Each structure stands twice: as structure tokens, then as C-alpha cells.
Amino acid sequence: MEAFRADFPILHQEANGHPLVYFDNAATTQKPKAVLNALLHYYEHDNANVHRGLHLLSNRATEAFERARAKVASYIGAASPEEIIFTRGTTEAINLVAQAWGGAFLKPGDVILLTEMEHHSNLVPWQQAAAKTGATLKFIPLTGSGTLDMEALDGLLTPEVKLLAFTHISNFLGTVNPAQELCTRARAVGAVTLVDAAQSAGHLELDVRALGCDFLAFSGHKMCAPTGIGVLYGRAEILDKTPPWQGGGEMILSVRYESCTYKPAPARFEAGTPNIAGAVGLGAAIDYINGIGRPRIQAHDEALALRAFEGITELPGYRVLGPQSPRGGLVSFVHDSIHPHDLTSFCDQKGLALRGGHHCNQPLMKKLGFPSTSRASFYLYNTPGEVDRMLGILREADRFFA
Ligand code: PMP
């Protein structure tokens, strides 16, 4: 994997006088030259608005944009590119479902089932949908080790549940949820399912048809693509029934002064000029990731997470949260007496980029009794040597703050 480091120019710099170690990949990943070059090429050669132009550049831009949609479709095993809606990211994708699908289909007495480990992006939009429609929120609890309590699911999955939305991999605990089983069990009671794949799409193979989900959301910037581009996958049958959310250009068939008719999906959900360059960048990111292979990336990230989990657990004063295995490529940890913000800043002074905070999981953080944690999250260009450097810095912090 170390050969791939050369593809990421940003990694080759010093941070606070030390070689940079970038372990904040769950927040956003770095971008390889192939993606940067695709953006440059698009703006230098093809830039124009898509779909409505009758000129060469517009046709080229449209082809590039739609090629990216087809790449996304095959990347996640969708039945067709029409099931792929471009959004700003995971957050916007979930808001689309909560507002458009939720607004049309949720009613008083219905239950929106979530888990206790959801990112605020997969919680707040459902709080808003519940307030608007009269539906009720319920939560699948966690076991002591930070996995979903699948026994509690039996009692929770009643016919009133209209939607089950859950994260595939927790960005806080690293827990990998049994996505296929959750979708199968939800479907058995007639519930629609949404998978938040923000932390899995760039790390492991996804097949929406094998998972059996209705919706799946992810962000390009967490998988080598630029910020501002993301994806909502929606099963064709369900997208066909879902009304639009935003109105504007591109999503209409015809408009009169008083009313209009809408295009089918995906155009119905993409009002206004889309992030064309972002989609082109996402297509290039998919090519780059496919060139390495997701099974290799997954094995690599998980090996680094295990090395970090075992190493931090052995250090005096430290504790890692969440299950040891299965685990995505990240570890959240706390020290007995060092505040996570102090610890994260200490690491930054040594060139090590961690994330310190509530990781957009405030309710769970509160329930577990932590103000915040430090988190190290790994990607394909990180090395075992970097993990060992982190362990050395954490040992130093234990002595420094003693
Ligand atoms: N869900 C999860 C599990 C995440 O980790 C994140 C990003 N931290 C999001 C949703 C939101 O992603 P974005 O900010 O790219 O919309």
C-alpha cells in the first residue's frame, strides 16, 4: 500500500515540524492526483452546463456527468444509473429522503426506527420529519460492547415501523452493523430501509441489491473525491412513488404559470445546476479505488485499526471504545485523566492529525458518559509505521500530562 502514498501530494509535508500523519480520514480523505487531474481536465476542456445545451462542450459535460452516474451505479451494484441521485453528500441525501419520501408517506402513529449510534445527519432530519408528520422516533439500543442489541430488535420491529435507517459503520465506535440482516428483518414487517454508508462506501464492497436496502447514502469526499458531491441510491420502485423535494430547473417536464409536471428520477430530485465537476471527480475516485480493489483496502484499513486497538489498549491510562471486531478502519479512545481536546492538540503538535470531539454523536456520547473522545481513522495510504508513531506519541502524552 505504501506505493500509493506517492499518488497523494498532500501527504508529503511537515506538520508542526514533524512528518504529517493524517489520521482524520473518517472526517474526509485526501485526494489522489488522478482525481485532481480529472477536475483540471474537466475545467480546461469540457466545462459547460449539462443537459440543456445544444453545443459541443455541453454535450461533452453531459456525457462526463452521466458517465460518472453510471460508474456510481456499478460501484454499488444498482440496477440502473436512474437509481443514482447526485447530492451534496450523505447529509443532503438523507434530508432528501426525510423530506420527500417522509413528507409523503409518514403519518401519525408511524414509527421511524433508528439506532443509538447514528450520526446527527441520520438523526436530526428524522426528528424534523417526525415533528412535521406526527410519526414517532424509536431507537435500537446498544450492548455494553457497542454493537446493536439484535435481541431488542424483535420487540421494536412492529408493523408500525415505516422506516429503519441505520449507519453501516459507526463513525464514533467503529462498529460494523449487520446491514443485510437489518434490511431483511425490516422488510419482513414492510418497513423501508435507509443505509448511511458514509463510513463504508470508500472502504468495502457494497451491493445494494444483495443488501436489500431501499435507500443508501454516501459522500464522495470520504472516498478520494472532492467535497460537495455525494449520492443517494433509491430503488426504482420507491423513487417512482416519491414526490420531488426542491423545485427548479432540470427537474420539470413542462411548466405553466400555475403548475408544472415533473421528470422521472433521477432528474426529478436534481433541481438546478448540479456539481458537474464534483461528479466527474467522484467518477475518477471510483476508478482509482477500483484500480486498487476494495477487498484490499478493507483488509488494510481493518489491520491498521486492529493494530491501533491492541496497541492503545496496552498503553497505561488509555481505553478504546467499541468492539474489537468486526470493526471499520477507525478507533475512538479516551485517557483516564487527559481531556480529549488536550490529547488531540498534543498529538497535533507532533504532526499527528486526529479528531477530538463528539463526532456528531452527542446523544450516545452523553449516554456513555464522555464529554468527547479522540479518534484515529485510517485509509489506504496510511501505514503500520504511522500507527506505531501514534502509539509512541500517546505514550509520551501520558508522561507529559502526568
Ligand atoms: N453519517 C456518518 C456515519 C458520517 O460519518 C458522516 C460524516 N462524518 C455523515 C453521515 C455526514 O456526511 P457529510 O458531512 O459528508 O454529509
Residues whose N, C-alpha, C, O or C-beta is under 5 A from the ligand:
A	BS01	PMP	A26 G89 T90 T91 E92 H119 S121 T167 I169 N171 D196 A198 Q199 S219
